[in-house]
C-alpha cells in the first residue's frame, strides 16, 4: 500500500513538471513572437521581405520636364530647348532620358559678304540626377546627361529681301558624343510641380575638319526648367 501511494505521488510530480515545461516554452515562444511583431511595427518592414534599392514599400515616382537655356556656340549667342522624362527612386535619384535642340544667332563672315550663317542641331541621351534633400521646399540636384548629337552649319540666303524670306542650305554637318554635368536649385511649388534654375557645362568630342571649330560646342549653359510629376 505504501509503495502504491509513493508511486502515485511520483507520477503526480512528474506530470506537474511536464506541464510547467510546456507553459515555459509557450511563454518564451510568445515573447519571441511579440518581439518580432514589435520590431516589424517599429521598422515598418518584415524581415522576410526582399530588400530593394528603393527601400521598403512604394517609393518610386516620375517627372516630365521642359527646359530652356542660353549659351554660346563658337562665340555666338545660342538658345536651346528640350524635354526630360525620368523615374525617381526613393525621392533622391532620378534616371531617365533627356534631349535638347539648339540654334545660334546668324552671323556674317568677314570680307564684306552679305551671306549669313548660323549653327543648329541637337543632342540627347541618358540622364542621371542625384537630388539632395528632395523633401525640402528648396533643394539642389546634380543632373548629368551622357549621350550623342549632331550639329549643322547653315547658309542663310535672302531670296526676296523686301519680304525677308530666307532659304536655308546645310553647308556642313558633324556628329559628336557629349557629357553635360550640371547643378540646379529646385523649388517645390506644389506637390506635383517644381521650378528649377541652374547651369551646366557641355563637353563634346572634337568636331571634324571642315567649317567647324573643334571646340565650338564646349561651354556653359544657363537654364530654366519646369517639372511635373510624382516626386
Secondary structure per residue as TSV (DSSP state, phi and psi in degrees):
chain	resnum	aa	ss	phi	psi
A	1	X	-	360.0	-41.7
A	2	X	H	-65.3	-40.7
A	3	X	H	-61.9	-40.5
A	4	X	H	-63.6	-42.6
A	5	X	H	-64.4	-42.2
A	6	X	H	-63.4	-39.9
A	7	X	H	-63.0	-40.6
A	8	X	H	-64.0	-41.0
A	9	X	H	-64.2	-43.6
A	10	X	H	-64.0	-41.8
A	11	X	H	-62.9	-39.4
A	12	X	H	-65.3	-41.6
A	13	X	H	-64.4	-41.3
A	14	X	H	-64.2	-41.6
A	15	X	H	-63.8	-37.7
A	16	X	H	-66.6	-39.6
A	17	X	H	-65.3	-40.5
A	18	X	H	-62.8	-42.6
A	19	X	H	-63.8	-41.5
A	20	X	H	-65.2	-37.7
A	21	X	H	-64.3	-42.7
A	22	X	H	-62.8	-41.4
A	23	X	H	-64.1	-38.5
A	24	X	H	-64.6	-46.0
A	25	X	H	-61.5	-41.5
A	26	X	H	-64.8	-39.0
A	27	X	H	-64.7	-48.4
A	28	X	H	-67.5	-34.5
A	29	X	H	-62.7	-42.3
A	30	X	H	-65.4	-37.4
A	31	X	H	-65.3	-40.5
A	32	X	H	-64.7	-42.7
A	33	X	H	-64.9	-40.5
A	34	X	H	-65.5	-38.5
A	35	X	H	-62.7	-42.0
A	36	X	H	-63.2	-40.6
A	37	X	H	-65.6	-40.9
A	38	X	H	-62.9	-40.3
A	39	X	H	-65.0	-39.9
A	40	X	H	-65.4	-40.0
A	41	X	H	-67.9	-35.6
A	42	X	H	-72.9	-44.4
A	43	X	H	-85.7	-19.3
A	44	X	S	78.7	16.5
A	45	X	S	-150.2	156.8
A	46	X	-	-95.0	135.7
A	47	X	T	-63.5	-22.1
A	48	X	T	-83.2	-6.7
A	49	X	S	-73.4	148.6
A	50	X	-	-73.8	127.0
A	51	X	-	-87.0	140.0
A	52	X	-	-125.4	171.1
A	53	X	T	-65.4	-29.1
A	54	X	T	-85.9	0.4
A	55	X	-	85.6	-177.7
A	56	X	S	-73.3	151.5
A	57	X	S	76.4	-165.2
A	58	X	-	-97.3	104.5
A	59	X	-	-127.9	47.9
A	60	X	E	-123.5	125.0
A	61	X	E	-127.3	-167.2
A	62	X	E	-160.0	165.4
A	63	X	E	-152.8	154.6
A	64	X	E	-123.9	123.7
A	65	X	E	-130.8	157.6
A	66	X	E	-121.1	143.6
A	67	X	E	-138.2	150.0
A	68	X	E	-138.1	149.2
A	69	X	E	-153.9	167.1
A	70	X	E	-124.3	136.3
A	71	X	E	-153.2	-168.3
A	72	X	E	-128.9	140.4
A	73	X	E	-120.4	115.2
A	74	X	T	55.0	39.5
A	75	X	T	71.8	14.1
A	76	X	E	-110.4	142.0
A	77	X	E	-58.8	138.9
A	78	X	E	-141.5	151.7
A	79	X	E	-126.5	148.0
A	80	X	E	-136.5	157.5
A	81	X	E	-148.0	147.7
A	82	X	E	-162.6	-177.9
A	83	X	E	-142.5	154.9
A	84	X	E	-138.5	140.0
A	85	X	E	-129.1	122.0
A	86	X	E	-145.2	150.5
A	87	X	E	-96.2	147.6
A	88	X	E	-117.6	119.4
A	89	X	E	-97.3	123.1
A	90	X	T	54.2	33.5
A	91	X	T	68.6	-14.7
A	92	X	T	-115.6	0.2
A	93	X	E	-146.2	116.2
A	94	X	E	-102.9	134.5
A	95	X	E	-134.2	128.0
A	96	X	E	-171.8	-148.2
A	97	X	E	-128.4	142.5
A	98	X	E	-138.4	143.8
A	99	X	E	-141.2	148.1
A	100	X	E	-139.6	145.7
A	101	X	E	-116.2	153.0
A	102	X	E	-146.0	158.9
A	103	X	E	-153.8	150.2
A	104	X	E	-103.4	167.7
A	105	X	-	-66.6	159.1
A	106	X	-	-77.8	151.4
A	107	X	E	-146.1	163.5
A	108	X	E	-118.8	146.0
A	109	X	-	-75.7	152.1
A	110	X	S	-68.7	144.8
A	111	X	S	123.7	5.4
A	112	X	S	85.6	6.4
A	113	X	-	-73.1	142.2
A	114	X	-	-87.1	-2.4
A	115	X	-	-75.6	135.2
A	116	X	E	-107.3	158.8
A	117	X	E	-137.5	161.5
A	118	X	E	-156.8	170.6
A	119	X	E	-110.6	146.7
A	120	X	E	-152.6	157.0
A	121	X	E	167.6	-159.3
A	122	X	E	-171.9	168.4
A	123	X	E	-158.1	163.2
A	124	X	E	-169.0	170.9
A	125	X	E	164.2	-155.3
A	126	X	E	-75.9	134.8
A	127	X	E	-112.7	128.0
A	128	X	E	-122.3	122.7
A	129	X	E	-136.5	93.7
A	130	X	E	-68.2	140.3
A	131	X	E	-122.4	123.4
A	132	X	E	-95.4	126.8
A	133	X	S	50.9	59.1
A	134	X	T	-66.3	-21.5
A	135	X	T	-83.8	-9.6
A	136	X	S	-74.0	152.5
A	137	X	S	-61.9	-30.6
A	138	X	E	-128.9	128.2
A	139	X	E	-151.0	179.3
A	140	X	E	-122.8	142.2
A	141	X	E	-129.5	159.3
A	142	X	E	-128.7	77.9
A	143	X	E	-71.7	141.5
A	144	X	E	-131.9	121.9
A	145	X	E	-105.9	129.4
A	146	X	E	-125.0	119.9
A	147	X	E	-171.4	-147.3
A	148	X	E	-148.3	164.4
A	149	X	E	-166.2	-170.4
A	150	X	E	-145.2	156.4
A	151	X	E	-137.6	145.9
A	152	X	E	-126.3	150.5
A	153	X	E	-109.2	118.6
A	154	X	E	-108.7	141.5
A	155	X	E	-99.3	124.7
A	156	X	E	-105.9	119.8
A	157	X	E	-118.5	125.3
A	158	X	E	-82.0	104.1
A	159	X	E	-80.0	-29.3
A	160	X	E	-141.1	86.5
A	161	X	G	-56.7	-42.5
A	162	X	G	-59.4	-26.8
A	163	X	G	-102.1	7.1
A	164	X	T	51.3	38.1
A	165	X	E	-83.6	126.2
A	166	X	E	-119.2	129.9
A	167	X	E	-104.3	143.2
A	168	X	E	-114.6	128.2
A	169	X	E	-122.7	129.4
A	170	X	E	-80.9	115.0
A	171	X	E	-88.8	-33.4
A	172	X	E	-155.8	154.4
A	173	X	E	-148.2	153.3
A	174	X	E	-155.6	157.1
A	175	X	E	-110.5	159.7
A	176	X	E	-154.6	160.2
A	177	X	E	-99.8	150.2
A	178	X	E	-141.1	144.4
A	179	X	E	-127.7	129.2
A	180	X	E	-133.4	87.8
A	181	X	E	-78.1	150.8
A	182	X	E	-152.9	178.7
A	183	X	E	-141.5	138.3
A	184	X	E	-132.9	141.5
A	185	X	E	-100.5	114.9
A	186	X	E	-104.6	145.9
A	187	X	E	-123.6	122.9
A	188	X	E	-79.4	97.9
A	189	X	E	-71.5	-56.4
A	190	X	E	-135.2	178.1
A	191	X	T	-61.5	-27.1
A	192	X	T	-110.6	9.2
A	193	X	E	-143.1	138.2
A	194	X	E	-131.9	146.1
A	195	X	E	-112.4	143.3
A	196	X	E	-140.5	140.7
A	197	X	E	-128.9	139.2
A	198	X	E	-174.7	-162.4
A	199	X	E	-148.5	161.5
A	200	X	E	-147.1	169.0
A	201	X	E	-130.3	120.5
A	202	X	E	-81.7	131.4
A	203	X	E	-127.4	115.0
A	204	X	E	-121.3	161.4
A	205	X	-	-67.9	156.1
A	206	X	-	-62.4	135.8
A	207	X	-	-73.6	147.0
A	208	X	-	-68.6	169.9
A	209	X	S	-64.7	149.4
A	210	X	S	143.3	-129.8
A	211	X	S	-94.8	11.6
A	212	X	S	-111.8	143.7
A	213	X	-	-73.3	129.7
A	214	X	T	-54.9	-30.1
A	215	X	T	-109.0	27.6
A	216	X	T	-60.8	-32.4
A	217	X	T	-92.2	-14.9
A	218	X	-	-68.5	132.2
A	219	X	E	156.4	176.4
A	220	X	E	-83.1	151.0
A	221	X	E	-132.4	131.4
A	222	X	E	-103.2	134.9
A	223	X	E	-143.4	164.7
A	224	X	E	-130.3	133.0
A	225	X	E	-130.7	152.5
A	226	X	E	-130.0	135.0
A	227	X	E	-129.2	137.8
A	228	X	E	-124.1	138.5
A	229	X	E	162.2	-162.4
A	230	X	E	-109.1	104.6
A	231	X	-	-94.5	360.0
